[in-house]
């Protein structure tokens, strides 16, 4: 299985081809979508994309860890992270044999 990343430019090209918009307009649309998603998550809310999945902000508690380079024990500070939960339909399509 080839592993390939989809870039913003490739997404903009797909929007351009599908909707017939200029490349600049398509890039602005893609950037606007990502900006809205980012700002929603910064506000602590989830982003639900029907038939795709949900991006949610989770709080991670502080915990003990080790510096892999030195082996020194340390405390990993509390932080927030984004988790993705795929929709049932996407999971079914991914696991389809």
PyMOL commands that place a pseudoatom at each C-alpha (Angstrom):
pseudoatom trace, name=CA, resn=UNK, resi=1, chain=A, elem=C, hetatm=0, pos=[0.000, 0.000, 0.000]
pseudoatom trace, name=CA, resn=UNK, resi=2, chain=A, elem=C, hetatm=0, pos=[1.481, 3.352, -1.032]
pseudoatom trace, name=CA, resn=UNK, resi=3, chain=A, elem=C, hetatm=0, pos=[1.440, 5.957, 1.703]
pseudoatom trace, name=CA, resn=UNK, resi=4, chain=A, elem=C, hetatm=0, pos=[0.828, 9.415, 0.326]
pseudoatom trace, name=CA, resn=UNK, resi=5, chain=A, elem=C, hetatm=0, pos=[-0.076, 12.634, 2.051]
pseudoatom trace, name=CA, resn=UNK, resi=6, chain=A, elem=C, hetatm=0, pos=[-2.789, 14.856, 0.642]
pseudoatom trace, name=CA, resn=UNK, resi=7, chain=A, elem=C, hetatm=0, pos=[-1.617, 18.475, 0.700]
pseudoatom trace, name=CA, resn=UNK, resi=8, chain=A, elem=C, hetatm=0, pos=[-3.613, 21.694, 0.801]
pseudoatom trace, name=CA, resn=UNK, resi=9, chain=A, elem=C, hetatm=0, pos=[-2.510, 22.385, -2.755]
pseudoatom trace, name=CA, resn=UNK, resi=10, chain=A, elem=C, hetatm=0, pos=[-3.833, 19.006, -3.908]
pseudoatom trace, name=CA, resn=UNK, resi=11, chain=A, elem=C, hetatm=0, pos=[-7.125, 19.632, -2.105]
pseudoatom trace, name=CA, resn=UNK, resi=12, chain=A, elem=C, hetatm=0, pos=[-7.387, 23.045, -3.787]
pseudoatom trace, name=CA, resn=UNK, resi=13, chain=A, elem=C, hetatm=0, pos=[-6.687, 21.439, -7.169]
pseudoatom trace, name=CA, resn=UNK, resi=14, chain=A, elem=C, hetatm=0, pos=[-9.466, 18.902, -6.544]
pseudoatom trace, name=CA, resn=UNK, resi=15, chain=A, elem=C, hetatm=0, pos=[-11.908, 21.723, -5.663]
pseudoatom trace, name=CA, resn=UNK, resi=16, chain=A, elem=C, hetatm=0, pos=[-10.756, 23.602, -8.752]
pseudoatom trace, name=CA, resn=UNK, resi=17, chain=A, elem=C, hetatm=0, pos=[-11.390, 20.609, -11.026]
pseudoatom trace, name=CA, resn=UNK, resi=18, chain=A, elem=C, hetatm=0, pos=[-14.696, 19.628, -9.423]
pseudoatom trace, name=CA, resn=UNK, resi=19, chain=A, elem=C, hetatm=0, pos=[-16.277, 23.099, -9.215]
pseudoatom trace, name=CA, resn=UNK, resi=20, chain=A, elem=C, hetatm=0, pos=[-14.495, 24.876, -12.050]
pseudoatom trace, name=CA, resn=UNK, resi=21, chain=A, elem=C, hetatm=0, pos=[-13.306, 27.697, -9.813]
pseudoatom trace, name=CA, resn=UNK, resi=22, chain=A, elem=C, hetatm=0, pos=[-9.990, 29.469, -10.252]
pseudoatom trace, name=CA, resn=UNK, resi=23, chain=A, elem=C, hetatm=0, pos=[-7.029, 27.927, -8.468]
pseudoatom trace, name=CA, resn=UNK, resi=24, chain=A, elem=C, hetatm=0, pos=[-6.808, 30.984, -6.192]
pseudoatom trace, name=CA, resn=UNK, resi=25, chain=A, elem=C, hetatm=0, pos=[-10.507, 30.774, -5.223]
pseudoatom trace, name=CA, resn=UNK, resi=26, chain=A, elem=C, hetatm=0, pos=[-10.241, 27.041, -4.601]
pseudoatom trace, name=CA, resn=UNK, resi=27, chain=A, elem=C, hetatm=0, pos=[-7.192, 27.595, -2.365]
pseudoatom trace, name=CA, resn=UNK, resi=28, chain=A, elem=C, hetatm=0, pos=[-9.076, 30.281, -0.416]
pseudoatom trace, name=CA, resn=UNK, resi=29, chain=A, elem=C, hetatm=0, pos=[-12.005, 27.899, 0.120]
pseudoatom trace, name=CA, resn=UNK, resi=30, chain=A, elem=C, hetatm=0, pos=[-9.714, 25.144, 1.412]
pseudoatom trace, name=CA, resn=UNK, resi=31, chain=A, elem=C, hetatm=0, pos=[-7.872, 27.586, 3.693]
pseudoatom trace, name=CA, resn=UNK, resi=32, chain=A, elem=C, hetatm=0, pos=[-11.179, 28.986, 4.995]
pseudoatom trace, name=CA, resn=UNK, resi=33, chain=A, elem=C, hetatm=0, pos=[-12.464, 25.504, 5.849]
pseudoatom trace, name=CA, resn=UNK, resi=34, chain=A, elem=C, hetatm=0, pos=[-9.288, 24.701, 7.770]
pseudoatom trace, name=CA, resn=UNK, resi=35, chain=A, elem=C, hetatm=0, pos=[-9.335, 28.073, 9.544]
pseudoatom trace, name=CA, resn=UNK, resi=36, chain=A, elem=C, hetatm=0, pos=[-12.927, 27.558, 10.697]
pseudoatom trace, name=CA, resn=UNK, resi=37, chain=A, elem=C, hetatm=0, pos=[-12.102, 24.027, 11.896]
pseudoatom trace, name=CA, resn=UNK, resi=38, chain=A, elem=C, hetatm=0, pos=[-8.984, 25.247, 13.722]
pseudoatom trace, name=CA, resn=UNK, resi=39, chain=A, elem=C, hetatm=0, pos=[-10.806, 28.134, 15.430]
pseudoatom trace, name=CA, resn=UNK, resi=40, chain=A, elem=C, hetatm=0, pos=[-13.670, 25.844, 16.474]
pseudoatom trace, name=CA, resn=UNK, resi=41, chain=A, elem=C, hetatm=0, pos=[-11.236, 23.426, 18.116]
pseudoatom trace, name=CA, resn=UNK, resi=42, chain=A, elem=C, hetatm=0, pos=[-9.277, 26.271, 19.752]
pseudoatom trace, name=CA, resn=UNK, resi=43, chain=A, elem=C, hetatm=0, pos=[-12.599, 27.290, 21.356]
pseudoatom trace, name=CA, resn=UNK, resi=44, chain=A, elem=C, hetatm=0, pos=[-12.807, 23.755, 22.799]
pseudoatom trace, name=CA, resn=UNK, resi=45, chain=A, elem=C, hetatm=0, pos=[-15.594, 22.500, 20.543]
pseudoatom trace, name=CA, resn=UNK, resi=46, chain=A, elem=C, hetatm=0, pos=[-15.691, 19.388, 18.379]
pseudoatom trace, name=CA, resn=UNK, resi=47, chain=A, elem=C, hetatm=0, pos=[-15.881, 19.407, 14.602]
pseudoatom trace, name=CA, resn=UNK, resi=48, chain=A, elem=C, hetatm=0, pos=[-18.273, 16.806, 13.219]
pseudoatom trace, name=CA, resn=UNK, resi=49, chain=A, elem=C, hetatm=0, pos=[-18.008, 16.015, 9.524]
pseudoatom trace, name=CA, resn=UNK, resi=50, chain=A, elem=C, hetatm=0, pos=[-20.950, 13.825, 8.552]
pseudoatom trace, name=CA, resn=UNK, resi=51, chain=A, elem=C, hetatm=0, pos=[-19.933, 10.558, 6.844]
pseudoatom trace, name=CA, resn=UNK, resi=52, chain=A, elem=C, hetatm=0, pos=[-16.283, 11.263, 7.691]
pseudoatom trace, name=CA, resn=UNK, resi=53, chain=A, elem=C, hetatm=0, pos=[-15.765, 11.583, 11.445]
pseudoatom trace, name=CA, resn=UNK, resi=54, chain=A, elem=C, hetatm=0, pos=[-15.374, 13.835, 14.459]
pseudoatom trace, name=CA, resn=UNK, resi=55, chain=A, elem=C, hetatm=0, pos=[-12.362, 15.859, 15.548]
pseudoatom trace, name=CA, resn=UNK, resi=56, chain=A, elem=C, hetatm=0, pos=[-12.498, 16.474, 19.290]
pseudoatom trace, name=CA, resn=UNK, resi=57, chain=A, elem=C, hetatm=0, pos=[-10.250, 18.317, 21.729]
pseudoatom trace, name=CA, resn=UNK, resi=58, chain=A, elem=C, hetatm=0, pos=[-9.190, 16.179, 24.687]
pseudoatom trace, name=CA, resn=UNK, resi=59, chain=A, elem=C, hetatm=0, pos=[-7.469, 17.183, 27.903]
pseudoatom trace, name=CA, resn=UNK, resi=60, chain=A, elem=C, hetatm=0, pos=[-4.461, 15.052, 28.817]
pseudoatom trace, name=CA, resn=UNK, resi=61, chain=A, elem=C, hetatm=0, pos=[-3.528, 14.873, 32.486]
pseudoatom trace, name=CA, resn=UNK, resi=62, chain=A, elem=C, hetatm=0, pos=[0.090, 15.289, 33.586]
pseudoatom trace, name=CA, resn=UNK, resi=63, chain=A, elem=C, hetatm=0, pos=[1.979, 11.998, 33.813]
pseudoatom trace, name=CA, resn=UNK, resi=64, chain=A, elem=C, hetatm=0, pos=[5.381, 10.510, 34.458]
pseudoatom trace, name=CA, resn=UNK, resi=65, chain=A, elem=C, hetatm=0, pos=[7.569, 9.852, 31.478]
pseudoatom trace, name=CA, resn=UNK, resi=66, chain=A, elem=C, hetatm=0, pos=[11.189, 9.346, 30.467]
pseudoatom trace, name=CA, resn=UNK, resi=67, chain=A, elem=C, hetatm=0, pos=[13.476, 11.296, 28.221]
pseudoatom trace, name=CA, resn=UNK, resi=68, chain=A, elem=C, hetatm=0, pos=[14.283, 8.665, 25.558]
pseudoatom trace, name=CA, resn=UNK, resi=69, chain=A, elem=C, hetatm=0, pos=[17.730, 10.138, 24.934]
pseudoatom trace, name=CA, resn=UNK, resi=70, chain=A, elem=C, hetatm=0, pos=[18.938, 10.278, 28.541]
pseudoatom trace, name=CA, resn=UNK, resi=71, chain=A, elem=C, hetatm=0, pos=[16.554, 7.896, 30.310]
pseudoatom trace, name=CA, resn=UNK, resi=72, chain=A, elem=C, hetatm=0, pos=[15.913, 10.617, 32.894]
pseudoatom trace, name=CA, resn=UNK, resi=73, chain=A, elem=C, hetatm=0, pos=[12.477, 10.518, 34.585]
pseudoatom trace, name=CA, resn=UNK, resi=74, chain=A, elem=C, hetatm=0, pos=[10.366, 13.614, 34.062]
pseudoatom trace, name=CA, resn=UNK, resi=75, chain=A, elem=C, hetatm=0, pos=[6.815, 14.901, 34.375]
pseudoatom trace, name=CA, resn=UNK, resi=76, chain=A, elem=C, hetatm=0, pos=[4.974, 15.425, 31.102]
pseudoatom trace, name=CA, resn=UNK, resi=77, chain=A, elem=C, hetatm=0, pos=[2.805, 18.497, 31.583]
pseudoatom trace, name=CA, resn=UNK, resi=78, chain=A, elem=C, hetatm=0, pos=[-0.951, 18.558, 31.090]
pseudoatom trace, name=CA, resn=UNK, resi=79, chain=A, elem=C, hetatm=0, pos=[-2.012, 19.566, 27.616]
pseudoatom trace, name=CA, resn=UNK, resi=80, chain=A, elem=C, hetatm=0, pos=[-4.778, 19.419, 25.074]
pseudoatom trace, name=CA, resn=UNK, resi=81, chain=A, elem=C, hetatm=0, pos=[-4.729, 17.241, 21.997]
pseudoatom trace, name=CA, resn=UNK, resi=82, chain=A, elem=C, hetatm=0, pos=[-6.961, 16.556, 19.029]
pseudoatom trace, name=CA, resn=UNK, resi=83, chain=A, elem=C, hetatm=0, pos=[-8.422, 13.089, 18.597]
pseudoatom trace, name=CA, resn=UNK, resi=84, chain=A, elem=C, hetatm=0, pos=[-10.180, 11.774, 15.514]
pseudoatom trace, name=CA, resn=UNK, resi=85, chain=A, elem=C, hetatm=0, pos=[-13.046, 9.311, 15.621]
pseudoatom trace, name=CA, resn=UNK, resi=86, chain=A, elem=C, hetatm=0, pos=[-14.021, 8.040, 12.177]
pseudoatom trace, name=CA, resn=UNK, resi=87, chain=A, elem=C, hetatm=0, pos=[-17.685, 7.680, 11.288]
pseudoatom trace, name=CA, resn=UNK, resi=88, chain=A, elem=C, hetatm=0, pos=[-19.234, 4.238, 11.101]
pseudoatom trace, name=CA, resn=UNK, resi=89, chain=A, elem=C, hetatm=0, pos=[-19.456, 4.513, 7.323]
pseudoatom trace, name=CA, resn=UNK, resi=90, chain=A, elem=C, hetatm=0, pos=[-15.763, 5.432, 6.989]
pseudoatom trace, name=CA, resn=UNK, resi=91, chain=A, elem=C, hetatm=0, pos=[-14.716, 2.580, 9.303]
pseudoatom trace, name=CA, resn=UNK, resi=92, chain=A, elem=C, hetatm=0, pos=[-16.761, 0.141, 7.239]
pseudoatom trace, name=CA, resn=UNK, resi=93, chain=A, elem=C, hetatm=0, pos=[-15.186, 1.370, 3.979]
pseudoatom trace, name=CA, resn=UNK, resi=94, chain=A, elem=C, hetatm=0, pos=[-11.666, 1.204, 5.458]
pseudoatom trace, name=CA, resn=UNK, resi=95, chain=A, elem=C, hetatm=0, pos=[-12.168, -2.338, 6.743]
pseudoatom trace, name=CA, resn=UNK, resi=96, chain=A, elem=C, hetatm=0, pos=[-13.933, -3.618, 3.653]
pseudoatom trace, name=CA, resn=UNK, resi=97, chain=A, elem=C, hetatm=0, pos=[-12.229, -6.755, 2.338]
for i in range(1, 97): cmd.bond("trace and resi %d" % i, "trace and resi %d" % (i + 1))
show_as sticks, trace
zoom trace
